[in-house]
Amino acid sequence: MDHKFYEELAKQSIAGEELDHATCTQILGSKQIELLPLINAAYVVRKHFRGKEVVIHIINNAQNGHCPEDCHYCAQAQSSKADIEEYGLKSDEEMLEEARQAYAKGAYRYCMVYAGRGASSKRIERLTRLINKIKLEYPNHEICVSTGLVTSEGAKALKKAGLDRLNHNLNTSESFYPNICTTHTFADRLNTLLAAREAGIEVCSGIIAGMGEAHQDLIEVAKRLRFFKAASIPVNFLIPIEGNQLSEPQDLTPEFCLRILCLFRFLNPQSEVRVGAGREGHLRGLEVLALYPANSLFLQGYLNTKGSSNVKTLQMIKDAGFEIKSDVNLEELLASQAQDDPVKGFDDAKAIIKDLKDLRPVLKF
């Protein structure tokens, strides 16, 4: 492809024009489309709407395990035999203190993740109380909650409490969904996103690539999230967790992972595209290139697995010439965490499971 092809990709995306299916298919699989010019075109779009800013997210695993669902990719699923540290709901005080620590480490948005099928009225009531407390102390910071299926009434209550975003990943296409979960449907997930949107809450929803899906499935999800005008799109890559029903990622080369990120940027030009779980192990030496199509990432690892050390991730952002969206200066963050021990994320064969010190940093062990 000549340079005009890549220029046209960026131009169409910035103009809000949806790429046709043939072009999307080419982006993911055509050898005629070279990787670096493709990434540069995606960066033109990213820079136009998001500048050189990187948004940092830190996840609080509010509850670990005890989930009745059989999502094949998840270590917390009732069907998983992964050796994780299980515990019930953390107290409000523990969650609030973890919020303080997250913001102090540069997070702009605090993410609370709850296991389970969905949010009961009791959980919604507790969440509204906690959101109120956090917002009272940090009115200029944002909160995202992931708590399974949410009704229209639940979404309205969360919005009233001050919730900024509701996360509920589509994960894959409607046709492929029965291959990764049987205890709830794709329609259930769509209804949760609709409830959030109707309540005026920003939608955070993304994918997990590498579960055996076809290119068509990835394209379908990217376009579905475009329809929802998803404010935030985490692009996750299946982490090989021993004991999960899905424990062997399929066809995830570093180049293909970057092509997926570019596709999601072109189809969702104004969204916060996040390079999510699995970036360290699947992107390997090309990890820093993810910052050109994506403008967000996770710090301190993921739900049940460790990631790179904070210092390594922050240094990568600095070295590439990017900035962070935070009240705390990037240089200050690096200086304050200079003693942080390097933590290996995972290699191609095995993930490193978090222990209680990682999952519950406020408590003393």
N, C-alpha and C positions, 0 to 999 in steps of 0.2 A: 504494500500500500504506500502511496506517496504522502507527503506531508499534508496535502489538502484534505485527505480522508480524516486524519486526526483532528485537524482544525475544524472540520465540519461537525465531528462528534461533539466537541466542546461547544461550538456555536449553537447547535440544536438543543443541547442540554440546558444551556444558560437561557435560551429563549423559551424554555418550558415545553419544547416539543418532545413527545414520546418516541423513542427509537423503535423502529419496526422489529418484528421478531427475527428476521434474517440477520440484521445487524447485531442484535443481542447474541445470537448463536455464534456469529463470527467472533465477537469479543471474547467469548468463553473458550472457543476451540480452534479458531483458524490460525494456522502457522503463518499465514500471510500478514497477520496483524502482529507487529513486533511489540514486545513488552514495554520497553522504555518509552517509546513515543506514545503508547496507550496510557501509561501512568502519567506522563506529562500532560496529556489532554484532560485526564481526570483531575489533575492538580489545578489546571486552569479554571475548571468549574468550582472546585473546592475553595480556591483562593478568592474567586469572585464573590462567593456567598459567605465564606467562613474565614477569610484571611489566612493568617499563619498561626492561628490559635488552636491549641489542643485542650479539650475538656477532659478533666480527670474524674473518673468515677471510682468509688470505693464501695464494695458490697458488704453489707452486714447480713450474715446468715443467721437470721433471727431465731430459727428453729432448724434442727438438723435431723433428717430421717422422719420416721413415723408417717410416711405418706402412703395412702392407699392406692395411688395411681401406678400404672405400669409403663410409664414413659421409658422406652428401651435405652435411651442415652443417659439417664439420670442415676447417679449413685444413691439418691434418696428414695428411689422407687421401691415399692414393696417387692418387686420382682428382682431387684438387684442384690447381688451377694458381695458387693464392694465393702471393704473393711473401713467404714467411716465412724467417726465419733458422733453418736446420737445423743440428742438432748431435747427437752421440751422448750417452750417459749421462754426467751430471756425476759427479765424484768424490765419495766419501763426505765428504771434508773440505769441499768446496764446499757440499754439501747441509747439513751440520751448521752451517756459518757462516751460511747463509741462514735456518736455523731460529732461530739466535740473533737475527738481525736482525728476523725476523717477530715473535717474542715481544716484542722491545724496542719494536716499533711498535704494540703493543697487541693482537696476535693472541692469542686463547685457544687456537685450534686451528690446527696447521700442516698444510697439505695438499700432499702430494707426488703429482704426476700424471705417469704414464709412458705414452708412446705405445706402440702395438703391439696385436696381437690379444689377447694374454693373458700371464699371468705364468708363465714357465718355472721349473723347479726352481732353476736358477741365479739367476734374479732374486729368487725368494722367499728364497733363502739370503742374498743381498746385502741385501735389504730388512730381514730380521730383524736383521742386524748393525747396520744404520743406525738402526733403531728402538731397539735396545738402547742405542746411544750417546746418542741424543737423550733417551730416558727417564732415563738415568743423570744427565744434566745438568739436565733439566727434568722432574722426577717429577710435578709438579702441573699440567703442561700436556698437552693432548691432541694426538694424531696421527691424521690421516686419510690413507689411501692410495687412489689410483685407478690401477689397473694392468691394466685390461681384464678378460678372463675369468679367474676364479680357481676352482681345484678345491677339493674338500672338504679334501684334505690340505694344500694351500697355505694355506687359510684358518685351519686349526688351527695351523700353524706361525707365522703372523702374529699370531694371538691369543696364543700362548705368548710371543712376543717383546714383547708389550705394546701391540699396535695397538688403538686405541680404536674407530675407524670404518673401514669399507670403502666407498668410493664406487663406484657403478656405476649410472649413470642409465638408467632405462627409456626416457626421451626422448619416447615416444609410445605409442599403444595397440598391442595385438597385431595388429589388422587393418590398421592403417596402416603398420606397421613396414617392410614390403617397399618402401614408397615412399621410405624414407630410407636404407636400407642393404640390400645383397644378399650381403655376404661372411660374415655371421653372422646368427643368427636371434634373435627375441624370446625364444624358449625358452632360448637360450644365456645371455641376460642374467638371466632368472629363476633359472636354476640357480646363477649366481654369487651372487645375493642369498640364495638358500636356503643355500648353502655358508657364507656369512658368518653368517647367523642361527644355523645349527646349531653353529657354532664359538663362539658367544657374542660375536661382534663386532657392534657397533651398525651398522645399515644406513643408509647415506646414498644416496638415490636420488631423482631428480627428472625434470623435463621440459624440453623446449625448445618453446616455443610460437611460432607463426608460420610453421610449415613446410607449411601447407596442410591441416592437420588440421581436423576438424569439432569442434563443441562436445562431441559424444558421446565423442570420443577423449580430450579433456581430462578429462572426468568419469570415464572408465574408468581412467585412470592415477591420478587422485586417490584413487579407491576401492581400486585395487590396492595402492597404497602404504599405505593404511589397514589393509588385510589384513596387510601385512608389518610393521605397527607401526614404520614407518620413523622412526628417531630424528631424521633430518635430511632435509629436502626442498628442494633448490635449484630454484627456479622461474626458468628462463632464458628469454630472449626472443631469437629468432634475430638474430644480428648480421650485417649485410650486408657480408660479406667478398668482395671482388672475386676471382674465380677459383674460388670454391666452386661445386659443382653446385647447391646451394641458396643463392642469394645475394640473393634478394628476399623479405623478410619479408611475410607475408600477414596483412592485417586487424588489425594491432597498433596500435590507438589507445591513448593513455594510459588512458582509461577502461576499455577491455577488459582491459588488463594488470592493472589494479587489481582488476577483477572476478575474474580468474583467481586472484590472490593470496588474495582473500577466500574463494573456493571451497575452495582447498587448506587454508586455516585452519579453516573450518567442518568439513571432513571429516577433518582431522588435527589436532585441537585441542591436543594435548600436544606435537606435533612442533616441532622447530626449523625453521620455514619461512623459507627464505632468498630474498631478492630477488636474483637472480643476474645472469648476463651480460646485457648489453643494457639495464640499467635506465636509464642516462643518456639514451640516444638514443630509447628508446620511451616512457618516462614523462615525459620533458622537464620542464615546469614543475610537474608533479604528483609528481615523484620522492619528495619527503619523505613523501607520503601512504602510500607503500609500507611505512613503518616501523610503521604501525598494524595491518595484518594480519600482516606479517612481523617476525621478531625477529632477523634475521641478514642480513649482507651481506658482499660481498668488498671488500677494500681493495687498492689497487695494480693494478687491472684484472683481466684474465682470462687465459686460456691464451696467446692470440696477439694480443690487442688491448688497447689502453690504456683506462683508465677515467678517472674524475675524479681530481683530485689528492687526496692524503691529507688535506690541510688542508680542502678543500671538503667531503669526505665526513664528516670528524670534526665540522666546524662544523655541518653539517646535523643530525647526531645531537644535538649540544648544543642547538642552537636549538629543536629540537622537544621538548626537555625529557626526553630519554632518557639512559640511562647505558650504559657499556660493560662487558662482562664481561672483566676484565683485571687483572693485578697493577699495571698502570700507570694512574694517574689520567687521566681525559679531558683535564683542564686541562693537565696536564704534557705529554701527547702533543701537544696543540695548540701549546704553547709551544715544544717541541723541534723541531717541523716547520714553524714559522712562515715559514721561508725557502723552503719547498717551492714550486717554480714551478707555477702553475696549468697543468694538462694537459687539453686538450680531449679528451673521450671519442670521440664520433663524431656526425655529424649523420645525417639520414635517408638520405643517399645513400652514405656511405662510412665505413668503419671505419679507424682508425689502427692499423697493425700495429706491434707492439713491435719494437724493435731489440735488439741484443745487450746493450746497457747496461741495458735493462729486464729482459731475460730472465736475465742472469747478473750481478747487481749486485755480487757478491763479487770478480769479476775486474777487473783494470785494463786499460782499452782506450786 
